[in-house]
Amino acid sequence: MSVRQLVNDPADFVPEALQGLQRAHPGLIRYHEDPAYVVRAGDSSAPKVALVSGGGSGHEPLHTGFVGEGMLDAAVPGAVFASPTAFQIRAAIGAADRGRGVLLIVKNYTGDVLNFRIAAELAADDGIEVRSVLVDDDLATDGQEEGGPGRRGTAAVVAVEKICGAAAERGASLAELEALGARIARSARTMALALASCTQPGQPRPSFDLPDGEIEFGVGIHGEHGVGRRPFGSARELVGELTRPLLAALGLDRGDSVLAIVNGLGATHALELSVVHRELTAFLDDRGIDVARSLVGSYVTSLDMRGCSVTLLRADDELVDLWDAPVRTPALTW
């Protein structure tokens, strides 16, 4: 049976969704249609370093849902699972610039890296100082062959955008934000699993099928296969499989503190994510690792994929303080 979706014409899927997002949050964001980008609504004259991020659509609320006070100044959406163009990114940089430079937050995918780099060069030619932070937290793609693309960027990008966004609101310089973002990216790792794959808009079938009794382990956020299949098990068993390699990669031990993100991949119910968080905190409690702050929900999705990711960020007082700072965006507010 084909997959049914709430879509008009698949070719109009992303722009129609962005129009809907703006209509839902007219006081927070403004959607610029051509070239496509989303910027903060209202007055943007106060000097500060601007934060710009983006990437393929299909991961919502990332990144457009994180535009607003305390996070991004602009977000640049590509087509589903496709990088935005350098022209789009350059336009968003110009729209977001407040005179103190622009920090680009880039997930480690080849198209994103290339197009954000070109856009930064174009903006620099126009007199805008631009620096970049590369987010590469996906542990499943660690240890690839030399010269390969390296670890993918996944849910740790939320922490980079939130924490750097708070620091930017407090007046941090471009160099300080670049260093802070790089520190967060170095200190965070993510692992994910899928119980069922996602389906591209207009397509009749998911991107891959899973046999009964198996999960896809180490999936990314573009509907691709993971690094292997493992037996399906209880939430406790699966959380342990996701978390053990994170502790080893970050060198976490008794007495350490983390910021934990339990992220749904698009079609995972909030009840399930709460169970995952329960098991994660119990797993970390047993090992004497303190969960200083948690974020639980669907924030970096892969269309309608059923599954979850766990992100751990080594925490300290500075990062926790910036995490706690006020934020007001369509998808994250406190």
C-alpha positions as CSV (number, residue, x, y, z in Angstrom):
1,M,0.0,0.0,0.0
2,S,1.4,3.4,-0.9
3,V,2.2,5.9,1.8
4,R,-0.3,8.7,2.2
5,Q,0.9,12.2,3.0
6,L,-0.6,15.7,3.5
7,V,0.9,17.2,0.4
8,N,-0.4,19.2,-2.5
9,D,2.2,19.1,-5.3
10,P,5.5,17.6,-4.0
11,A,7.4,20.3,-5.9
12,D,5.6,23.0,-3.8
13,F,6.0,21.1,-0.5
14,V,8.8,23.1,1.1
15,P,7.7,26.6,0.1
16,E,4.1,25.9,1.1
17,A,5.4,24.6,4.5
18,L,7.5,27.8,5.0
19,Q,4.5,30.0,4.2
20,G,2.6,28.1,6.8
21,L,5.3,28.5,9.4
22,Q,5.4,32.2,8.9
23,R,1.6,32.5,9.2
24,A,1.8,30.5,12.4
25,H,4.5,32.7,13.9
26,P,4.3,36.2,12.3
27,G,5.7,37.9,15.3
28,L,8.9,35.8,15.3
29,I,9.9,35.0,11.8
30,R,9.7,36.3,8.2
31,Y,10.0,34.1,5.2
32,H,11.7,35.5,2.2
33,E,10.6,33.5,-0.8
34,D,13.2,34.2,-3.6
35,P,15.8,33.3,-2.7
36,A,14.4,31.2,0.1
37,Y,15.5,32.0,3.7
38,V,13.9,32.7,7.1
39,V,14.9,35.7,9.2
40,R,13.8,37.2,12.5
41,A,10.8,39.4,12.3
42,G,10.8,42.9,13.9
43,D,13.6,45.3,14.6
44,S,17.1,43.9,13.9
45,S,19.1,47.2,14.2
46,A,20.8,46.5,17.6
47,P,24.5,45.5,16.9
48,K,25.4,41.9,17.6
49,V,27.0,39.0,15.9
50,A,24.4,37.2,13.7
51,L,24.0,33.5,13.6
52,V,23.1,31.8,10.3
53,S,22.5,28.1,9.7
54,G,20.6,25.9,7.3
55,G,20.6,22.7,5.3
56,G,18.1,20.4,3.5
57,S,14.5,20.5,4.5
58,G,12.9,17.4,6.0
59,H,14.6,17.9,9.4
60,E,12.1,20.3,10.9
61,P,12.0,22.1,13.2
62,L,15.7,22.3,12.4
63,H,16.7,25.0,11.3
64,T,13.8,27.3,10.5
65,G,12.1,26.6,13.8
66,F,15.1,27.9,15.7
67,V,15.1,31.4,14.3
68,G,14.4,34.0,17.0
69,E,15.7,35.6,20.1
70,G,18.4,33.6,21.8
71,M,19.2,31.4,18.8
72,L,19.5,32.0,15.0
73,D,19.1,35.2,13.1
74,A,18.5,33.4,9.9
75,A,18.0,29.9,8.5
76,V,18.4,28.7,4.9
77,P,16.3,25.7,3.8
78,G,17.2,23.6,0.8
79,A,14.9,21.2,-0.9
80,V,14.1,18.0,1.0
81,F,17.5,16.4,2.0
82,A,19.4,18.8,-0.4
83,S,21.7,21.6,0.5
84,P,20.6,25.2,0.0
85,T,22.5,27.1,-2.7
86,A,25.3,29.4,-2.1
87,F,23.1,32.2,-3.5
88,Q,20.4,31.5,-0.9
89,I,23.0,31.5,1.9
90,R,24.7,34.7,0.7
91,A,21.3,36.5,0.7
92,A,20.5,35.2,4.2
93,I,23.9,36.4,5.5
94,G,23.2,39.9,4.1
95,A,19.7,39.9,5.7
96,A,21.0,38.8,9.1
97,D,24.1,40.9,9.3
98,R,24.0,43.5,12.2
99,G,27.4,45.0,11.7
100,R,29.5,42.7,13.9
101,G,30.0,39.8,11.6
102,V,28.2,36.5,10.9
103,L,28.8,33.1,12.4
104,L,27.8,30.2,10.1
105,I,26.8,27.0,11.8
106,V,27.3,24.2,9.3
107,K,26.5,20.5,9.6
108,N,29.1,18.2,8.1
109,Y,27.6,17.2,4.8
110,T,29.5,17.7,1.5
111,G,26.9,20.0,-0.1
112,D,26.4,22.1,3.0
113,V,30.1,22.6,3.6
114,L,30.8,23.6,0.0
115,N,27.9,26.0,-0.4
116,F,28.3,27.7,2.9
117,R,32.0,28.1,2.1
118,I,31.3,29.8,-1.2
119,A,28.6,32.0,0.4
120,A,31.1,33.1,3.1
121,E,33.6,34.0,0.4
122,L,31.0,36.0,-1.5
123,A,30.0,37.8,1.7
124,A,33.6,38.6,2.6
125,D,34.0,40.2,-0.8
126,D,31.1,42.5,0.1
127,G,32.8,43.5,3.4
128,I,31.0,41.2,5.8
129,E,33.2,39.3,8.2
130,V,32.2,35.6,8.3
131,R,33.4,32.7,10.3
132,S,32.2,29.1,10.5
133,V,31.6,26.3,13.0
134,L,31.5,22.7,11.6
135,V,29.2,20.3,13.6
136,D,30.3,16.7,13.2
137,D,28.8,14.8,16.1
138,D,27.5,11.5,14.5
139,L,29.6,8.8,16.1
140,A,28.3,6.2,13.6
141,T,30.4,7.7,10.9
142,D,33.6,8.1,13.0
143,G,36.7,6.4,11.7
144,Q,35.9,6.6,8.0
145,E,38.7,6.3,5.5
146,E,41.3,9.0,5.4
147,G,40.2,11.8,3.1
148,G,36.5,11.0,3.5
149,P,33.9,13.4,4.7
150,G,34.2,12.4,8.4
151,R,31.4,12.4,11.0
152,R,28.0,13.7,9.9
153,G,26.4,16.6,11.6
154,T,23.2,15.7,13.5
155,A,21.4,16.7,16.7
156,A,24.3,18.4,18.5
157,V,23.7,21.3,16.1
158,V,20.8,22.3,18.4
159,A,23.2,22.7,21.3
160,V,25.5,24.8,19.2
161,E,22.8,27.1,18.0
162,K,21.2,27.5,21.4
163,I,24.4,28.1,23.4
164,C,26.1,30.3,20.8
165,G,22.8,32.1,20.3
166,A,22.7,33.0,24.0
167,A,26.3,34.1,24.0
168,A,25.6,36.3,20.9
169,E,22.7,38.0,22.7
170,R,25.1,38.8,25.6
171,G,27.5,40.6,23.2
172,A,30.1,37.9,22.5
173,S,32.5,38.7,19.6
174,L,32.7,36.7,16.4
175,A,36.0,35.1,17.4
176,E,34.6,34.2,20.8
177,L,31.5,32.6,19.3
178,E,33.6,30.7,16.8
179,A,35.7,29.2,19.6
180,L,32.6,28.5,21.7
181,G,30.9,26.7,18.9
182,A,34.0,24.6,18.1
183,R,34.3,23.6,21.7
184,I,30.7,22.5,21.8
185,A,31.1,20.5,18.6
186,R,34.2,18.8,20.0
187,S,32.5,17.9,23.2
188,A,29.3,16.3,21.7
189,R,28.5,13.0,20.1
190,T,25.3,11.4,18.8
191,M,24.0,7.9,18.0
192,A,20.7,7.1,16.4
193,L,18.5,4.1,15.5
194,A,15.5,3.6,13.3
195,L,12.6,1.3,13.8
196,A,11.2,2.2,10.3
197,S,12.5,4.4,7.5
198,C,11.1,7.6,6.1
199,T,9.3,8.3,2.9
200,Q,10.1,11.2,0.5
201,P,7.2,13.4,-0.5
202,G,5.3,11.9,-3.4
203,Q,7.1,8.6,-3.2
204,P,5.1,5.4,-2.8
205,R,7.5,3.5,-0.5
206,P,10.0,4.2,2.3
207,S,13.7,4.6,1.5
208,F,14.5,1.2,3.0
209,D,12.6,-1.8,4.5
210,L,13.4,-3.5,7.8
211,P,12.7,-7.1,8.5
212,D,10.6,-8.0,11.5
213,G,12.7,-8.1,14.7
214,E,15.5,-5.8,13.4
215,I,16.4,-2.2,13.8
216,E,18.7,0.0,11.7
217,F,21.6,1.1,13.9
218,G,23.6,4.3,13.3
219,V,21.2,6.0,10.9
220,G,21.8,9.6,9.8
221,I,19.1,12.1,9.1
222,H,18.7,11.8,5.3
223,G,16.9,8.4,5.1
224,E,20.1,6.6,4.4
225,H,21.0,3.2,5.8
226,G,22.8,3.0,9.1
227,V,26.1,1.2,9.8
228,G,24.3,-2.2,10.5
229,R,21.3,-4.0,11.7
230,R,20.7,-5.3,15.2
231,P,18.0,-7.2,16.9
232,F,15.0,-5.2,18.2
233,G,14.8,-5.1,22.0
234,S,13.3,-3.3,24.9
235,A,13.8,0.5,25.3
236,R,16.3,-0.2,28.1
237,E,18.4,-2.5,25.9
238,L,18.3,-0.1,22.9
239,V,19.2,2.9,25.0
240,G,22.2,1.1,26.4
241,E,23.4,0.2,22.9
242,L,23.2,3.9,21.9
243,T,24.8,5.3,25.0
244,R,27.8,3.0,25.7
245,P,29.7,4.2,22.7
246,L,29.0,7.8,23.5
247,L,30.5,7.5,26.9
248,A,33.6,5.8,25.5
249,A,34.0,8.4,22.7
250,L,33.7,11.4,25.1
251,G,35.7,9.8,27.9
252,L,32.9,10.3,30.3
253,D,33.3,8.8,33.8
254,R,31.9,9.0,37.3
255,G,31.6,12.6,38.5
256,D,31.2,14.1,35.0
257,S,28.2,16.2,33.9
258,V,26.4,16.2,30.6
259,L,23.7,18.0,28.7
260,A,21.5,15.2,27.2
261,I,19.3,15.5,24.1
262,V,16.8,12.7,23.4
263,N,15.6,13.4,19.9
264,G,12.8,11.9,17.9
265,L,13.4,11.3,14.2
266,G,9.9,12.4,13.0
267,A,7.3,9.7,13.8
268,T,8.2,8.7,17.3
269,H,5.6,9.5,19.9
270,A,6.4,11.7,22.9
271,L,5.5,8.8,25.3
272,E,8.3,6.7,23.7
273,L,10.8,9.6,23.9
274,S,10.0,10.0,27.6
275,V,10.6,6.3,28.1
276,V,14.0,6.7,26.3
277,H,14.9,9.6,28.5
278,R,14.0,7.6,31.6
279,E,16.2,4.8,30.5
280,L,19.0,7.2,29.5
281,T,19.1,9.0,32.9
282,A,18.9,5.7,34.7
283,F,21.9,4.4,32.7
284,L,23.9,7.5,33.4
285,D,22.9,7.5,37.1
286,D,24.2,4.0,37.5
287,R,27.6,5.2,36.2
288,G,27.7,8.4,38.4
289,I,27.3,10.8,35.5
290,D,25.1,13.8,36.2
291,V,22.5,15.0,33.7
292,A,22.7,18.7,34.2
293,R,20.1,19.6,31.6
294,S,17.9,17.6,29.2
295,L,16.0,18.3,26.0
296,V,13.4,15.7,25.0
297,G,11.4,15.9,21.8
298,S,11.5,15.9,18.0
299,Y,14.0,18.6,17.0
300,V,16.2,17.1,14.2
301,T,14.0,14.8,12.2
302,S,14.2,12.7,9.1
303,L,10.7,13.3,7.7
304,D,8.5,10.5,9.1
305,M,11.3,8.1,10.2
306,R,10.4,6.1,13.4
307,G,13.4,6.1,15.7
308,C,15.4,8.3,18.0
309,S,18.9,9.7,18.6
310,V,20.8,10.3,21.8
311,T,23.2,13.2,22.1
312,L,25.5,13.8,25.0
313,L,27.5,17.1,25.4
314,R,30.1,17.3,28.2
315,A,28.8,20.1,30.3
316,D,30.3,22.8,32.5
317,D,29.0,25.8,34.4
318,E,29.4,28.2,31.4
319,L,27.6,25.9,29.0
320,V,24.7,25.3,31.4
321,D,24.3,29.0,32.1
322,L,24.1,29.8,28.4
323,W,21.7,26.8,27.8
324,D,19.4,28.3,30.5
325,A,19.4,31.8,29.0
326,P,16.0,32.9,27.5
327,V,15.1,31.7,24.1
328,R,12.0,32.5,22.0
329,T,11.7,30.7,18.6
330,P,8.8,28.8,16.9
331,A,10.2,25.4,18.2
332,L,12.1,26.3,21.4
333,T,11.0,28.8,24.1
334,W,11.8,29.3,27.7
